[in-house]
Every structure is written in C-alpha cells, then in structure tokens.
Amino acid sequence: MSLPLNSNDYGMGLGGLSRMAEGRSFWPNFFSGIVARRQWNPMAIDLAPDARAWPGLPDERRRRLTTLLAGFRVAEDAVSEELTPFADVMGQDRSMWSDETLLAWVLFLQRRDEDRHTQFFDRVAEEVLRLPGATPEERRAAAREHVPPAVLELFEVRLPALAAELAAGRAELSEGIGLYHMVLEGIVFDAGQHALLDDLQDGALPGIREGVERVELDERWHIGFGLRCLIEARPSPELLEDVLAQAEEAASAWGDAVPAATRERTAHKAARRLSVVHLIHEHVAA
C-alpha cells in the first residue's frame, strides 16, 4: 500500500514546519501525536516478492539499488549508535529544556525508530541483496563494501567524532543537531530515500518500497524535532551558514546512485527548512 508521502499530517509540510516555531506548550504533544500514528513492524513487511525479482533486474539497476540499500544498512546503524550523547547533553541543559522527562521520551521514540530502520535494512541486506554474513554485524561489514566513501566518512567518522566531542563537553548541542538532523537525516537520508522511491515506482520491489516509504515518514518528524531543538538552542549565524555550506556536498555523497535533479532539490531543502522556522532570512533560501 502506498503511503501519503506529501501529507502535512506528518509535520514536515510547510504548515507543519511553520508550527515548529510555536512555544514549548505545543511542540512535545506535536511530536507525540505524530509518533502515535506512525507505528509499524519491520519484520511484518513481505520481502519474498522482492527476493524473487531481484536477480532478474538489470545489472546497472541492481548496482545502483545496492549502493543505496547497503548505504542505509550502514548509516541507520550509525545514527542509532550515536544518539545517546545527544540525549545526555539535552537532559543536562536546563536553560533549554523545561521538562527533562518529556525530552527523554521524545529521544527514546527517535532511537526506537532508528533501531526499527536498522532491522528493516538488515532484512533487505540478508533476504534480498543476499549479502554475506550470519549476523547483523557481519552483514553491516559486508554492506560497507558497497557504500560510497563519502557516506562512510559522514556516518562512521564525522558523526562518531562529533558525538564524542558532545559527550566530552567540547562541542555545543547545536553543532550536533546541525550535523545529525539537518545534514545527515535532512539531506543525505532525504536524497537516498527519494532516489529509492523514484526508482521503485514501477512496483518491481514492493516490500522494499513499502519499508522505505515508512522510514521516510519517520525521518520527517526526526528532522522536525531537530529544527525544534535548533530553535531552542538559538545557534549562531556561523553555525547555520556551515550547515548550508555542507548541503550540496552532502546531497552528492551517494554519487551517481542519486540522480542530479534529486541531489539539487535535496540540497535546497536545508535552507528552505531553516527559513520556514525563521532561523535564516527567506532570501538566503531563495
């Protein structure tokens, strides 16, 4: 079943983004309501038709899809692993957050989503791509062989390094949110997800398409949550400029697995999101 990818009900249309700038009395219930409507089981999606169809796809298409699906197999693990320092820093900063318990709950919900995404892409790696490995860890290692170096650098080098800096108190939370939510989820993931969804419109791999649709909807509220965190953190103009400066390079991290038109659209989204919630001026996003 195709899900409503353009629905503002999930908080990432322009109407939903503009409400990110509302007060603290609104935003926790906003995210809780989204999550309540977005429950799904990664083990329940039927991948058997995909496994049967996979060997018959053209070689070039399988290469392109393998790059994207293996990339998500590695990257979803990474974002799940590195979320803990963000939760720790947010919980300690009383100047930003009036309710530690509620914030911890929202972060728990995001971590649960990331674990669910990891399960889904591990199933794809095992059942459809047939990557070698008897365990998730072994399949993750096998997936790395198919992932562009730029994606590995972002998720397995830069993200862990910044998470470590956050944990040690040597980096500000807004720096972490800028990389994690705005660049990695908002640009790299966004570009890869839309490339997959566009490629799979013909129904060749229905289980994978259903799973990616559900992952993409989860990621929408994650990005919205990151925007809300940036509003609370009041980042410096220099940090926001740095996020925007990374956008084009991040959108290109997948190489030719993502079409040029998709990369271009995705690169502009970071500026548009920051503009809608009034973190940057509209002319910057034009």
C-alpha positions as CSV (number, residue, x, y, z in Angstrom):
1,M,0.0,0.0,0.0
2,S,1.3,3.4,-0.9
3,L,1.6,5.9,2.0
4,P,0.7,9.6,1.8
5,L,4.2,10.9,1.3
6,N,3.1,14.5,0.8
7,S,0.7,14.6,3.8
8,N,1.2,17.6,6.2
9,D,-0.3,15.2,8.8
10,Y,3.3,14.1,9.5
11,G,4.6,17.5,10.3
12,M,7.0,18.1,7.5
13,G,4.9,20.1,5.1
14,L,5.4,23.8,5.2
15,G,2.4,24.2,7.5
16,G,3.9,21.7,9.9
17,L,7.3,23.3,9.8
18,S,6.0,26.7,10.4
19,R,4.4,25.5,13.6
20,M,7.8,24.3,14.8
21,A,8.4,27.9,15.9
22,E,5.5,27.9,18.4
23,G,6.0,27.7,22.1
24,R,7.1,24.9,24.4
25,S,3.5,24.2,25.3
26,F,2.8,22.9,21.8
27,W,5.8,21.1,20.4
28,P,6.1,17.9,22.7
29,N,2.5,17.0,22.0
30,F,3.0,17.7,18.3
31,F,5.7,15.0,18.1
32,S,4.0,12.6,20.4
33,G,0.9,12.8,18.2
34,I,2.9,12.1,15.0
35,V,4.6,9.0,16.6
36,A,1.3,7.6,17.8
37,R,0.1,7.5,14.2
38,R,3.4,6.0,12.8
39,Q,3.8,2.6,14.3
40,W,4.9,-0.3,12.1
41,N,6.7,-3.6,12.3
42,P,9.8,-4.0,10.2
43,M,9.5,-7.8,10.5
44,A,6.0,-7.8,9.0
45,I,6.8,-6.5,5.6
46,D,6.8,-9.2,3.0
47,L,10.2,-9.2,1.1
48,A,9.6,-12.6,-0.6
49,P,8.5,-11.0,-3.9
50,D,11.5,-8.7,-3.8
51,A,13.9,-11.6,-3.3
52,R,12.4,-13.4,-6.3
53,A,12.5,-10.3,-8.5
54,W,16.0,-9.1,-7.6
55,P,18.1,-11.5,-9.8
56,G,16.1,-10.5,-12.8
57,L,16.7,-6.8,-12.6
58,P,19.2,-5.2,-15.0
59,D,22.8,-5.2,-13.7
60,E,23.1,-1.4,-13.6
61,R,19.8,-1.1,-11.7
62,R,20.9,-3.7,-9.1
63,R,24.2,-1.9,-8.7
64,R,22.5,1.5,-8.1
65,L,20.0,0.0,-5.7
66,T,22.7,-2.0,-3.9
67,T,24.6,1.2,-3.3
68,L,21.6,2.9,-1.7
69,L,20.3,0.0,0.3
70,A,23.7,-1.0,1.6
71,G,24.3,2.6,2.5
72,F,21.2,2.7,4.6
73,R,22.1,-0.6,6.2
74,V,25.4,1.0,7.5
75,A,24.1,4.6,8.1
76,E,21.0,3.6,10.1
77,D,23.1,1.6,12.5
78,A,25.4,4.6,12.9
79,V,22.7,7.1,13.7
80,S,21.2,4.7,16.2
81,E,24.5,4.1,18.0
82,E,25.4,7.8,18.2
83,L,22.1,9.2,19.6
84,T,23.0,8.6,23.3
85,P,25.4,11.6,23.7
86,F,22.7,13.9,22.3
87,A,20.2,12.7,24.9
88,D,22.7,13.2,27.7
89,V,23.5,16.8,26.7
90,M,19.9,17.8,26.2
91,G,18.9,16.4,29.6
92,Q,21.7,18.3,31.3
93,D,20.9,21.7,29.8
94,R,18.2,23.2,32.0
95,S,18.4,26.5,30.2
96,M,17.0,24.9,27.1
97,W,14.6,22.3,28.3
98,S,11.8,22.7,30.9
99,D,10.9,19.0,31.0
100,E,13.8,16.5,31.1
101,T,11.4,13.5,31.3
102,L,9.4,14.6,28.3
103,L,12.6,15.3,26.2
104,A,14.0,11.9,27.2
105,W,10.8,10.3,25.9
106,V,10.9,12.0,22.6
107,L,14.5,10.9,22.1
108,F,13.6,7.4,23.1
109,L,11.0,7.4,20.4
110,Q,13.5,8.5,17.8
111,R,16.0,5.9,19.0
112,R,13.3,3.3,18.6
113,D,12.6,4.4,15.1
114,E,16.3,4.2,14.2
115,D,16.5,0.7,15.6
116,R,13.4,-0.3,13.6
117,H,15.0,1.2,10.4
118,T,18.2,-0.8,11.1
119,Q,16.1,-4.0,11.4
120,F,14.4,-3.4,8.1
121,F,17.5,-2.6,6.1
122,D,19.3,-5.6,7.7
123,R,16.4,-7.8,6.4
124,V,16.8,-6.3,3.0
125,A,20.6,-7.0,3.1
126,E,20.1,-10.6,4.1
127,E,16.9,-11.6,2.2
128,V,17.1,-9.5,-1.0
129,L,20.7,-8.4,-1.6
130,R,22.0,-11.7,-0.1
131,L,25.0,-10.0,1.4
132,P,27.3,-12.5,3.2
133,G,27.2,-12.8,7.0
134,A,25.4,-14.8,9.6
135,T,24.8,-11.9,12.0
136,P,23.8,-8.3,11.6
137,E,27.3,-7.2,12.4
138,E,28.7,-9.3,9.7
139,R,26.2,-8.1,7.2
140,R,26.9,-4.5,8.1
141,A,30.6,-5.2,7.4
142,A,29.7,-6.7,4.1
143,A,27.4,-3.7,3.2
144,R,30.4,-1.3,3.7
145,E,32.0,-2.7,0.6
146,H,29.1,-1.3,-1.5
147,V,28.9,2.2,0.2
148,P,30.4,5.3,-1.3
149,P,33.4,6.6,0.7
150,A,31.7,10.0,1.3
151,V,28.8,8.2,3.0
152,L,31.1,6.2,5.2
153,E,33.0,9.3,6.1
154,L,29.9,11.2,7.2
155,F,28.3,8.4,9.3
156,E,31.3,6.4,10.6
157,V,33.9,9.1,11.0
158,R,32.4,12.6,11.4
159,L,29.2,11.6,13.3
160,P,31.0,9.5,15.9
161,A,33.7,12.2,16.3
162,L,31.2,14.9,16.9
163,A,29.2,12.7,19.3
164,A,32.4,12.1,21.3
165,E,33.0,15.8,21.4
166,L,29.5,16.4,22.7
167,A,29.9,13.7,25.4
168,A,33.2,15.3,26.5
169,G,31.7,18.8,26.6
170,R,33.9,20.1,23.8
171,A,31.1,20.8,21.3
172,E,27.7,22.5,21.5
173,L,24.5,20.7,21.1
174,S,23.5,22.9,18.2
175,E,26.6,21.6,16.3
176,G,25.4,18.1,16.8
177,I,21.9,18.8,15.7
178,G,23.2,20.6,12.7
179,L,25.1,17.6,11.6
180,Y,22.8,14.8,12.8
181,H,19.3,16.1,12.0
182,M,19.9,18.7,9.3
183,V,22.8,17.3,7.2
184,L,22.7,13.5,7.7
185,E,19.0,13.0,8.1
186,G,17.7,16.1,6.3
187,I,20.0,15.9,3.3
188,V,21.9,12.5,2.9
189,F,19.0,10.3,4.0
190,D,16.4,12.5,2.2
191,A,18.4,12.2,-1.1
192,G,18.8,8.5,-0.8
193,Q,15.2,7.8,0.2
194,H,13.8,9.8,-2.7
195,A,16.1,8.2,-5.1
196,L,14.9,4.8,-4.0
197,L,11.2,5.8,-4.1
198,D,11.6,7.2,-7.6
199,D,13.4,4.1,-8.8
200,L,10.8,1.7,-7.3
201,Q,7.7,3.4,-8.6
202,D,7.2,0.6,-11.1
203,G,6.5,-1.9,-8.3
204,A,9.4,-4.1,-9.1
205,L,10.3,-4.4,-5.3
206,P,7.1,-3.8,-3.4
207,G,8.3,-4.8,0.0
208,I,11.4,-2.5,-0.1
209,R,9.3,0.4,-1.4
210,E,6.8,0.0,1.4
211,G,9.6,-0.1,4.0
212,V,11.3,2.9,2.6
213,E,8.0,4.9,2.5
214,R,7.6,4.2,6.2
215,V,11.2,5.0,7.0
216,E,10.9,8.3,5.1
217,L,7.8,9.3,7.1
218,D,9.6,8.5,10.4
219,E,12.5,10.7,9.3
220,R,10.2,13.6,8.6
221,W,9.4,14.0,12.3
222,H,13.1,13.5,13.3
223,I,14.0,16.4,11.1
224,G,11.2,18.5,12.6
225,F,12.4,17.6,16.1
226,G,15.9,18.7,15.1
227,L,14.5,22.0,13.9
228,R,12.7,22.5,17.2
229,C,16.0,21.8,19.0
230,L,17.8,24.4,16.9
231,I,15.1,27.0,17.8
232,E,15.6,26.3,21.5
233,A,19.4,26.3,21.1
234,R,19.5,29.6,19.3
235,P,22.6,28.7,17.2
236,S,25.0,31.3,15.9
237,P,24.7,32.6,12.3
238,E,28.1,31.0,11.6
239,L,26.8,27.5,12.6
240,L,23.7,27.9,10.3
241,E,26.0,29.1,7.5
242,D,28.1,26.0,8.0
243,V,25.0,23.7,7.7
244,L,24.0,25.4,4.5
245,A,27.6,25.2,3.2
246,Q,27.6,21.4,3.7
247,A,24.2,20.9,1.9
248,E,25.4,20.5,-1.7
249,E,28.3,18.2,-0.8
250,A,26.1,16.1,1.5
251,A,23.5,15.7,-1.2
252,S,26.2,14.4,-3.5
253,A,27.5,11.8,-1.0
254,W,25.8,9.0,-2.8
255,G,27.5,9.7,-6.1
256,D,25.7,8.6,-9.3
257,A,23.3,6.4,-7.3
258,V,21.2,9.6,-6.8
259,P,20.2,11.5,-9.9
260,A,21.5,15.0,-10.3
261,A,18.0,16.5,-10.2
262,T,17.3,14.8,-6.9
263,R,20.6,16.0,-5.5
264,E,19.8,19.5,-6.4
265,R,16.3,19.5,-4.9
266,T,17.6,18.0,-1.7
267,A,20.5,20.5,-1.3
268,H,18.0,23.3,-1.3
269,K,15.8,21.8,1.4
270,A,18.1,22.7,4.3
271,A,17.8,26.4,3.5
272,R,14.1,26.2,3.0
273,R,13.5,24.4,6.3
274,L,15.6,26.9,8.3
275,S,13.8,29.8,6.5
276,V,10.3,28.5,7.3
277,V,11.1,28.3,11.0
278,H,12.7,31.8,10.9
279,L,16.2,30.7,11.7
280,I,17.5,32.3,8.5
281,H,16.1,35.0,6.3
282,E,13.9,34.0,3.3
283,H,16.3,35.5,0.7
284,V,19.0,33.1,1.9
285,A,16.8,30.1,1.0
286,A,15.8,31.5,-2.5
